[in-house]
Amino acid sequence: MEDVLFGPNGATFKCSGPEAYPRLSDHGPLFEIRPPVLNSACPWATTLEDLRALYDCPYTGAVTTRTTTLNGFPHDPNVHQHTFFKISRGAAEMGQLTDASDSSSLNTLGYSPFNLQEYMDMIQDIVEVVDEKTPNKLFIVSVTGTPKEVAKCYTDLVKFRENNGIVVAMEINLSCPNIPDKPPPAYKGDYLFEYLYEVACAMVAETTINYAPIAVGLKLPPFTYQGQFYEIVGALKKLKYFHSGLKDVCPINFITTTNTLGSSLVLSVYSDAPAIASASGSGIGGLAGAALHPLALGNVKTLRGLLDQHEVLKDIVIIGVGGVCDGDGYRRMRSVGANAVAVATALGVQGLEVFAKIHKEEGPQW
């Protein structure tokens, strides 16, 4: 019997591959992070040196690349910037912060200047030289683009894994607030569904049907009211596989929540001017770090509760991110439903030491 994929506007996509449903439904073992701590896609996961250090760190269970595209992003240091600031001051000042517990960040960055192929080359370089005693750590390759470009990323990563035997997953970043005239697609269920549809088509296409699938996840923006969560859950439920009358299957294995909060502004403590530049000239960008932590906790808790209400969605793994800088923050994230916890701003402030700190305070609980 054919599998039928229901697409936008009632369109259908059929495939007769008998192994398609078992592969897509058996998604539990495809995605596991141990220890359940990692970095999220961020500026401190851009270069080969960044990724190698994260991979070699004994306290990370996975490594996430900075978000990439098929062709690379035209990074301009004159407008794509970031700064750290203390919540207690609410303004940015010169010098590197050292106390992550009171540290937040604002960025006007876009995506990585390195393209997908370059990241696959980096990953291969890292894995080829690791010591045999080093665990085969998961790489989460964060990608974005148009729906069809993201589907092409999936195909390329599946073939990369098949040809090299390297454990990879794909995160679809639909949440960056800093791209002019391109609001985060994840805020609109119909737009999100276009991405889900194209990736699902890629999963059952002739070019990949004979390969084992890789785990696929979504990176979401922060939501501030209940209807936004319903948009996401509705889009996930809308995409269904049917095979010989068996239960529905969602092709999404994990969700990373939350990305930075857009429309945020930090001023310089010295001049009351915007602390950083931006493409629009306003200095407005995405807020992260300690200032985002309460909202991130609320997003994780709400999303976990909604996913657990649906049989087809309850196995989706949540990676909680937003303001975690120590064992207490890690514990809070886990307590509201995060299966794993990611770090960004604290990585920029503390470096790899943040992972050792979390392990020291919470590692025995893993």
Backbone hydrogen bonds in HBPLUS format (Angstrom, degrees):
<---DONOR---> <-ACCEPTOR-->    atom                        ^
c    i                          cat <-CA-CA->   ^        H-A-AA   ^      H-
h    n   atom  resd res      DA  || num        DHA   H-A  angle D-A-AA Bond
n    s   type  num  typ     dist DA aas  dist angle  dist       angle   num
A0003-ASP N   A0015-CYS O   2.80 MM  12  5.36 166.3  1.82 173.9 169.2     1
A0015-CYS N   A0003-ASP O   3.12 MM  12  5.36 153.5  2.19 144.7 150.4     2
A0005-LEU N   A0013-PHE O   2.80 MM   8  4.96 164.8  1.82 151.1 155.9     3
A0013-PHE N   A0005-LEU O   2.82 MM   8  4.96 146.5  1.93 140.6 151.2     4
A0007-GLY N   A0011-ALA O   2.53 MM   4  4.82 161.5  1.56 152.8 154.8     5
A0011-ALA N   A0008-PRO O   3.08 MM   3  5.71 169.4  2.09 123.3 125.6     6
A0020-ALA N   A0017-GLY O   3.14 MM   3  5.49 165.9  2.16 115.9 120.3     7
A0023-ARG N   A0019-GLU O   3.18 MM   4  6.27 163.0  2.21 151.8 156.6     8
A0024-LEU N   A0020-ALA O   3.05 MM   4  6.21 165.9  2.07 154.1 158.2     9
A0025-SER N   A0021-TYR O   2.83 MM   4  5.86 153.2  1.90 158.7 165.8    10
A0026-ASP N   A0022-PRO O   3.10 MM   4  5.98 144.2  2.23 139.6 146.8    11
A0037-VAL N   A0035-PRO O   2.80 MM   2  5.62 141.4  1.95  97.8  91.8    12
A0341-VAL N   A0036-PRO O   2.94 MM 305  6.21 160.0  1.99 139.8 143.6    13
A0061-GLY N   A0037-VAL O   2.76 MM  24  5.63 170.1  1.77 169.3 172.1    14
A0038-LEU N   A0341-VAL O   3.08 MM 303  6.46 147.7  2.19 150.6 154.0    15
A0343-VAL N   A0038-LEU O   2.99 MM 305  6.44 134.2  2.21 134.5 147.6    16
A0040-SER N   A0343-VAL O   3.03 MM 303  5.65 153.3  2.10 132.5 132.6    17
A0045-ALA N   A0042-CYS O   3.09 MM   3  5.64 141.8  2.24 125.5 124.8    18
A0066-ARG N   A0045-ALA O   2.95 MM  21  5.23 137.3  2.13 149.5 138.1    19
A0051-LEU N   A0047-THR O   3.04 MM   4  6.35 168.4  2.06 156.5 157.9    20
A0052-ARG N   A0048-LEU O   2.88 MM   4  5.99 156.7  1.93 150.4 157.3    21
A0053-ALA N   A0049-GLU O   3.08 MM   4  6.17 160.5  2.12 145.9 150.6    22
A0054-LEU N   A0050-ASP O   3.09 MM   4  6.37 157.5  2.14 148.6 154.9    23
A0055-TYR N   A0051-LEU O   2.89 MM   4  6.04 152.5  1.97 145.0 152.9    24
A0056-ASP N   A0052-ARG O   2.89 MM   4  6.05 155.0  1.96 148.0 154.6    25
A0057-CYS N   A0053-ALA O   3.07 MM   4  6.11 127.0  2.36 136.6 149.0    26
A0060-THR N   A0057-CYS O   3.46 MM   3  5.94 171.9  2.47 118.2 117.6    27
A0063-VAL N   A0138-LEU O   2.91 MM  75  6.37 152.3  1.99 155.9 165.0    28
A0140-ILE N   A0063-VAL O   2.71 MM  77  6.01 167.7  1.72 154.6 158.8    29
A0065-THR N   A0140-ILE O   2.97 MM  75  6.42 155.8  2.03 161.6 166.9    30
A0112-SER N   A0067-THR O   2.84 MM  45  5.84 173.9  1.84 177.7 176.8    31
A0068-THR N   A0142-SER O   2.79 MM  74  6.17 158.7  1.84 141.1 143.3    32
A0144-THR N   A0068-THR O   2.98 MM  76  6.34 129.2  2.25 161.6 172.9    33
A0116-LEU N   A0069-THR O   2.90 MM  47  5.77 137.7  2.08 149.7 156.5    34
A0073-PHE N   A0112-SER O   2.96 MM  39  5.64 155.9  2.01 139.0 143.3    35
A0075-HIS N   A0073-PHE O   2.79 MM   2  5.71 124.2  2.10 117.0 100.2    36
A0079-VAL N   A0076-ASP O   2.97 MM   3  5.75 159.5  2.01 125.5 130.7    37
A0080-HIS N   A0076-ASP O   2.80 MM   4  5.64 158.3  1.85 164.5 168.3    38
A0108-THR N   A0081-GLN O   2.76 MM  27  5.31 163.8  1.78 158.6 162.3    39
A0083-THR N   A0106-LEU O   2.90 MM  23  5.51 146.8  2.01 154.4 164.6    40
A0106-LEU N   A0083-THR O   2.97 MM  23  5.51 154.8  2.03 153.8 160.3    41
A0085-PHE N   A0104-SER O   2.92 MM  19  5.37 155.0  1.99 139.1 141.6    42
A0104-SER N   A0085-PHE O   2.77 MM  19  5.37 165.0  1.80 166.7 171.6    43
A0089-ARG N   A0086-LYS O   3.08 MM   3  5.42 144.7  2.21 105.7 115.5    44
A0090-GLY N   A0086-LYS O   2.81 MM   4  5.99 160.5  1.85 158.5 165.3    45
A0087-ILE N   A0102-ASP O   3.10 MM  15  5.79 150.1  2.19 142.1 151.3    46
A0092-ALA N   A0267-LEU O   2.90 MM 175  6.18 155.9  1.95 150.1 156.8    47
A0269-VAL N   A0092-ALA O   2.80 MM 177  5.58 163.2  1.83 160.9 155.7    48
A0102-ASP N   A0099-ASP O   3.40 MM   3  6.13 161.4  2.44 116.5 120.3    49
A0103-SER N   A0100-ALA O   3.10 MM   3  4.63 169.7  2.11 103.7 105.1    50
A0290-ALA N   A0103-SER O   3.00 MM 187  5.75 170.3  2.01 141.7 138.5    51
A0105-SER N   A0288-ALA O   2.92 MM 183  5.12 161.8  1.95 126.5 127.3    52
A0288-ALA N   A0105-SER O   2.89 MM 183  5.12 154.2  1.96 151.6 151.1    53
A0107-ASN N   A0286-GLY O   3.02 MM 179  5.31 150.5  2.11 136.5 145.6    54
A0286-GLY N   A0107-ASN O   2.82 MM 179  5.31 159.7  1.86 157.7 156.7    55
A0119-TYR N   A0115-ASN O   3.09 MM   4  6.49 149.6  2.19 150.1 159.0    56
A0119-TYR N   A0116-LEU O   3.06 MM   3  5.13 118.2  2.45  96.3 111.6    57
A0120-MET N   A0116-LEU O   2.93 MM   4  6.28 154.5  2.00 154.5 162.0    58
A0121-ASP N   A0117-GLN O   2.96 MM   4  6.23 152.2  2.04 146.3 154.0    59
A0122-MET N   A0118-GLU O   2.92 MM   4  6.20 152.0  2.00 142.3 150.1    60
A0123-ILE N   A0119-TYR O   2.91 MM   4  6.12 165.9  1.93 152.5 155.5    61
A0124-GLN N   A0120-MET O   3.03 MM   4  6.20 158.8  2.07 144.7 150.3    62
A0125-ASP N   A0121-ASP O   2.95 MM   4  6.18 156.7  2.00 147.8 154.2    63
A0126-ILE N   A0122-MET O   2.94 MM   4  6.25 157.0  1.99 153.8 159.8    64
A0127-VAL N   A0123-ILE O   3.02 MM   4  6.23 170.4  2.02 156.2 157.9    65
A0128-GLU N   A0124-GLN O   3.01 MM   4  6.02 154.0  2.08 147.5 154.3    66
A0130-VAL N   A0127-VAL O   3.47 MM   3  5.43 165.3  2.50 102.5 106.6    67
A0134-THR N   A0131-ASP O   2.94 MM   3  5.40 158.1  1.98 115.2 122.3    68
A0137-LYS N   A0135-PRO O   2.92 MM   2  5.56 114.5  2.36 113.6  96.5    69
A0139-PHE N   A0167-VAL O   3.11 MM  28  6.38 160.8  2.15 144.8 150.5    70
A0169-ALA N   A0139-PHE O   2.83 MM  30  6.30 141.7  1.98 155.6 161.5    71
A0141-VAL N   A0169-ALA O   2.86 MM  28  6.12 167.4  1.87 156.0 151.7    72
A0171-GLU N   A0141-VAL O   2.97 MM  30  5.97 163.3  2.00 129.6 134.7    73
A0143-VAL N   A0171-GLU O   2.75 MM  28  6.08 164.7  1.77 175.2 178.3    74
A0173-ASN N   A0143-VAL O   2.80 MM  30  5.87 166.3  1.82 168.7 173.2    75
A0150-VAL N   A0146-THR O   2.90 MM   4  6.13 159.9  1.94 162.0 166.8    76
A0151-ALA N   A0147-PRO O   3.03 MM   4  6.27 151.8  2.11 143.3 151.2    77
A0152-LYS N   A0148-LYS O   2.99 MM   4  6.24 147.4  2.10 140.4 149.0    78
A0153-CYS N   A0149-GLU O   2.94 MM   4  6.30 145.9  2.06 142.4 152.2    79
A0154-TYR N   A0150-VAL O   3.01 MM   4  6.41 150.7  2.10 146.2 153.4    80
A0155-THR N   A0151-ALA O   3.09 MM   4  6.46 161.9  2.13 149.1 152.8    81
A0156-ASP N   A0152-LYS O   2.94 MM   4  6.18 163.6  1.97 152.9 157.2    82
A0157-LEU N   A0153-CYS O   2.91 MM   4  6.11 156.9  1.97 150.8 157.0    83
A0158-VAL N   A0154-TYR O   2.90 MM   4  6.11 157.8  1.95 156.1 161.9    84
A0159-LYS N   A0155-THR O   3.12 MM   4  6.32 164.6  2.14 149.6 153.3    85
A0160-PHE N   A0156-ASP O   2.92 MM   4  6.10 148.1  2.02 139.8 149.6    86
A0161-ARG N   A0157-LEU O   2.91 MM   4  6.10 162.9  1.94 149.6 152.9    87
A0162-GLU N   A0158-VAL O   2.94 MM   4  6.14 158.1  1.99 146.3 153.1    88
A0163-ASN N   A0159-LYS O   2.86 MM   4  5.98 155.6  1.92 147.9 153.8    89
A0164-ASN N   A0160-PHE O   2.96 MM   4  5.96 143.0  2.10 146.4 155.7    90
A0165-GLY N   A0161-ARG O   2.74 MM   4  5.10 142.3  1.88 140.7 145.6    91
A0170-MET N   A0215-ALA O   2.90 MM  45  6.32 164.1  1.92 155.9 159.9    92
A0217-GLY N   A0170-MET O   2.77 MM  47  6.21 152.7  1.84 157.2 161.9    93
A0172-ILE N   A0217-GLY O   2.76 MM  45  6.01 166.0  1.78 140.9 144.3    94
A0219-LYS N   A0172-ILE O   2.88 MM  47  5.92 157.7  1.93 146.3 140.6    95
A0174-LEU N   A0219-LYS O   3.33 MM  45  5.99 161.2  2.37 145.6 149.4    96
A0186-ALA N   A0174-LEU O   3.15 MM  12  5.33 165.2  2.17 148.6 147.4    97
A0182-LYS N   A0179-ILE O   3.11 MM   3  5.49 151.9  2.19 139.4 135.9    98
A0187-TYR N   A0184-PRO O   3.20 MM   3  6.05 171.8  2.21 125.8 128.0    99
A0188-LYS N   A0185-PRO O   3.09 MM   3  5.84 167.6  2.10 123.4 127.2   100
A0192-LEU N   A0188-LYS O   2.93 MM   4  6.16 165.2  1.95 159.6 164.4   101
A0193-PHE N   A0189-GLY O   2.89 MM   4  6.04 151.7  1.97 145.3 153.2   102
A0194-GLU N   A0190-ASP O   3.32 MM   4  6.64 139.4  2.49 137.0 145.6   103
A0194-GLU N   A0191-TYR O   3.15 MM   3  5.33 130.3  2.41  99.5 111.8   104
A0195-TYR N   A0192-LEU O   3.00 MM   3  5.38 124.9  2.31 105.8 119.1   105
A0196-LEU N   A0192-LEU O   3.11 MM   4  6.51 161.5  2.15 152.3 157.5   106
A0197-TYR N   A0193-PHE O   2.84 MM   4  5.96 161.3  1.88 152.8 157.7   107
A0198-GLU N   A0194-GLU O   3.11 MM   4  6.28 165.6  2.14 144.9 148.2   108
A0199-VAL N   A0195-TYR O   3.02 MM   4  6.20 166.5  2.04 156.8 160.4   109
A0200-ALA N   A0196-LEU O   2.89 MM   4  6.00 156.8  1.95 146.5 153.7   110
A0201-CYS N   A0197-TYR O   2.92 MM   4  6.17 152.3  1.99 147.9 155.6   111
A0202-ALA N   A0198-GLU O   3.01 MM   4  6.29 149.8  2.11 140.7 149.0   112
A0203-MET N   A0199-VAL O   2.96 MM   4  6.28 140.8  2.11 143.7 154.6   113
A0204-VAL N   A0201-CYS O   3.25 MM   3  5.46 131.9  2.50  99.3 110.7   114
A0205-ALA N   A0202-ALA O   3.43 MM   3  5.02 163.6  2.46  94.6  99.3   115
A0208-THR N   A0205-ALA O   3.08 MM   3  5.60 155.3  2.14 113.8 120.9   116
A0209-ILE N   A0205-ALA O   2.83 MM   4  5.64 136.5  2.02 158.4 172.5   117
A0211-TYR N   A0208-THR O   2.90 MM   3  5.29 164.4  1.92 119.4 124.3   118
A0253-ASN N   A0216-VAL O   2.70 MM  37  5.46 157.3  1.75 161.4 169.5   119
A0254-PHE N   A0216-VAL O   3.39 MM  38  6.59 151.9  2.48 131.7 134.3   120
A0218-LEU N   A0254-PHE O   3.04 MM  36  6.62 141.4  2.20 140.7 148.4   121
A0256-THR N   A0218-LEU O   2.70 MM  38  6.04 167.7  1.71 160.9 165.3   122
A0220-LEU N   A0256-THR O   2.89 MM  36  6.21 162.0  1.92 171.2 175.9   123
A0259-ASN N   A0220-LEU O   2.86 MM  39  6.06 144.7  1.99 149.8 160.6   124
A0228-GLN N   A0225-TYR O   3.14 MM   3  5.99 147.2  2.25 122.7 129.6   125
A0229-PHE N   A0226-GLN O   3.01 MM   3  5.44 126.4  2.30 109.6 122.6   126
A0230-TYR N   A0226-GLN O   3.22 MM   4  6.62 154.7  2.29 151.3 158.8   127
A0231-GLU N   A0227-GLY O   3.10 MM   4  6.38 142.7  2.25 141.3 150.5   128
A0232-ILE N   A0228-GLN O   3.42 MM   4  6.77 154.6  2.49 142.9 147.3   129
A0233-VAL N   A0229-PHE O   3.06 MM   4  6.37 173.5  2.06 159.5 159.9   130
A0234-GLY N   A0230-TYR O   2.80 MM   4  5.80 157.0  1.86 145.1 152.4   131
A0235-ALA N   A0231-GLU O   3.04 MM   4  6.22 153.9  2.11 143.0 149.3   132
A0236-LEU N   A0232-ILE O   2.98 MM   4  6.29 159.0  2.03 154.7 160.6   133
A0237-LYS N   A0233-VAL O   2.94 MM   4  6.12 157.8  1.99 150.0 155.9   134
A0238-LYS N   A0234-GLY O   2.98 MM   4  6.01 141.1  2.13 140.0 150.5   135
A0246-LEU N   A0243-HIS O   2.85 MM   3  5.54 170.1  1.86 128.2 131.6   136
A0317-VAL N   A0253-ASN O   2.91 MM  64  6.25 164.5  1.94 150.5 146.3   137
A0255-ILE N   A0317-VAL O   2.75 MM  62  6.24 148.0  1.85 160.3 171.4   138
A0319-ILE N   A0255-ILE O   2.80 MM  64  6.09 165.7  1.82 152.5 156.8   139
A0257-THR N   A0319-ILE O   2.99 MM  62  6.30 160.8  2.03 163.1 167.9   140
A0321-VAL N   A0257-THR O   2.99 MM  64  5.76 154.4  2.06 118.5 119.9   141
A0261-LEU N   A0287-LEU O   2.99 MM  26  4.86 156.8  2.05 132.6 136.7   142
A0287-LEU N   A0261-LEU O   2.82 MM  26  4.86 162.2  1.85 125.5 129.1   143
A0264-SER N   A0285-GLY O   3.07 MM  21  5.34 164.6  2.10 154.0 152.6   144
A0285-GLY N   A0264-SER O   2.82 MM  21  5.34 158.5  1.87 153.2 157.2   145
A0275-ALA N   A0266-VAL O   2.91 MM   9  5.83 168.2  1.92 152.9 148.8   146
A0268-SER N   A0273-ALA O   2.76 MM   5  5.61 158.7  1.81 163.8 169.6   147
A0272-ASP N   A0268-SER O   3.10 MM   4  5.14 155.8  2.16 140.7 143.0   148
A0281-GLY N   A0278-SER O   3.04 MM   3  5.03 142.0  2.19  99.1 110.6   149
A0292-LEU N   A0289-GLY O   2.90 MM   3  5.59 149.2  2.00 121.7 130.4   150
A0293-HIS N   A0290-ALA O   3.17 MM   3  5.19 150.5  2.26 103.0 111.7   151
A0296-ALA N   A0292-LEU O   2.94 MM   4  6.10 159.1  1.98 159.1 165.8   152
A0297-LEU N   A0293-HIS O   2.95 MM   4  6.20 160.8  1.99 158.1 162.3   153
A0298-GLY N   A0294-PRO O   3.09 MM   4  6.33 158.4  2.14 144.7 150.3   154
A0299-ASN N   A0295-LEU O   2.93 MM   4  6.21 149.9  2.02 147.6 155.9   155
A0300-VAL N   A0296-ALA O   2.97 MM   4  6.24 163.1  2.00 154.4 158.0   156
A0301-LYS N   A0297-LEU O   3.00 MM   4  6.17 171.3  2.00 154.2 156.7   157
A0302-THR N   A0298-GLY O   3.00 MM   4  6.02 164.0  2.02 144.7 149.6   158
A0303-LEU N   A0299-ASN O   2.96 MM   4  5.96 165.9  1.98 148.2 152.9   159
A0304-ARG N   A0300-VAL O   2.92 MM   4  5.98 164.1  1.95 151.9 156.7   160
A0305-GLY N   A0301-LYS O   3.10 MM   4  6.23 159.1  2.15 144.1 149.6   161
A0306-LEU N   A0302-THR O   3.07 MM   4  6.33 155.4  2.13 148.7 155.0   162
A0307-LEU N   A0303-LEU O   2.89 MM   4  6.08 167.3  1.91 158.3 161.6   163
A0308-ASP N   A0304-ARG O   3.06 MM   4  6.10 157.4  2.11 146.3 152.2   164
A0309-GLN N   A0306-LEU O   3.17 MM   3  5.38 153.4  2.25 103.8 111.8   165
A0310-HIS N   A0307-LEU O   3.13 MM   3  5.76 169.4  2.14 119.6 122.8   166
A0313-LEU N   A0310-HIS O   2.95 MM   3  5.34 150.4  2.04 112.2 121.5   167
A0314-LYS N   A0310-HIS O   2.98 MM   4  5.89 132.9  2.21 161.2 175.1   168
A0316-ILE N   A0313-LEU O   3.10 MM   3  5.71 168.5  2.11 122.6 125.9   169
A0339-ASN N   A0318-ILE O   2.82 MM  21  5.42 143.1  1.95 142.8 154.8   170
A0340-ALA N   A0318-ILE O   3.33 MM  22  6.71 152.0  2.41 151.7 152.9   171
A0320-GLY N   A0340-ALA O   2.90 MM  20  6.32 154.8  1.97 163.2 156.0   172
A0342-ALA N   A0320-GLY O   2.86 MM  22  6.08 165.0  1.88 153.9 158.0   173
A0330-TYR N   A0326-ASP O   3.02 MM   4  6.30 160.7  2.05 152.7 158.8   174
A0331-ARG N   A0327-GLY O   2.87 MM   4  6.04 161.0  1.91 148.7 153.5   175
A0332-ARG N   A0328-ASP O   2.96 MM   4  6.23 155.2  2.02 148.0 154.6   176
A0333-MET N   A0329-GLY O   3.03 MM   4  6.28 162.3  2.06 150.2 154.5   177
A0334-ARG N   A0330-TYR O   3.04 MM   4  6.33 163.0  2.07 154.0 158.4   178
A0335-SER N   A0331-ARG O   2.91 MM   4  6.06 151.5  1.99 145.7 154.0   179
A0336-VAL N   A0332-ARG O   3.25 MM   4  6.52 133.9  2.47 145.5 155.1   180
A0336-VAL N   A0333-MET O   3.32 MM   3  5.53 141.4  2.48 100.3 109.9   181
A0338-ALA N   A0333-MET O   3.14 MM   5  5.62 160.7  2.18 147.1 142.9   182
A0337-GLY N   A0334-ARG O   3.18 MM   3  5.35 161.8  2.22 105.8 111.3   183
A0347-LEU N   A0344-ALA O   2.90 MM   3  5.12 126.9  2.19 103.5 118.6   184
A0348-GLY N   A0344-ALA O   3.06 MM   4  6.51 148.4  2.16 150.7 160.2   185
A0348-GLY N   A0345-THR O   2.97 MM   3  5.05 116.5  2.38  96.6 112.4   186
A0349-VAL N   A0345-THR O   2.97 MM   4  6.32 143.9  2.10 147.6 158.5   187
A0350-GLN N   A0346-ALA O   2.72 MM   4  5.66 168.0  1.74 148.7 152.5   188
A0351-GLY N   A0347-LEU O   2.79 MM   4  4.59 137.6  1.97 119.7 130.6   189
A0354-VAL N   A0351-GLY O   3.18 MM   3  6.26 172.3  2.19 129.6 130.4   190
A0355-PHE N   A0352-LEU O   3.03 MM   3  5.74 141.1  2.18 118.6 126.6   191
A0357-LYS N   A0353-GLU O   2.91 MM   4  6.12 153.2  1.98 151.0 158.9   192
A0358-ILE N   A0354-VAL O   3.03 MM   4  6.26 159.5  2.07 145.0 149.4   193
A0359-HIS N   A0355-PHE O   2.96 MM   4  6.13 160.6  2.00 145.5 151.4   194
A0360-LYS N   A0356-ALA O   2.88 MM   4  6.04 156.9  1.94 146.1 152.4   195
A0361-GLU N   A0357-LYS O   3.10 MM   4  6.30 152.8  2.17 146.9 153.5   196
A0362-GLU N   A0358-ILE O   2.78 MM   4  5.76 151.9  1.86 152.1 160.1   197
A0363-GLY N   A0359-HIS O   2.64 MM   4  4.13 141.4  1.78 118.9 126.9   198
A0365-GLN N   A0362-GLU O   2.88 MM   3  5.58 152.3  1.95 124.2 132.7   199
A0366-TRP N   A0363-GLY O   2.94 MM   3  5.42 163.3  1.96 120.5 125.9   200
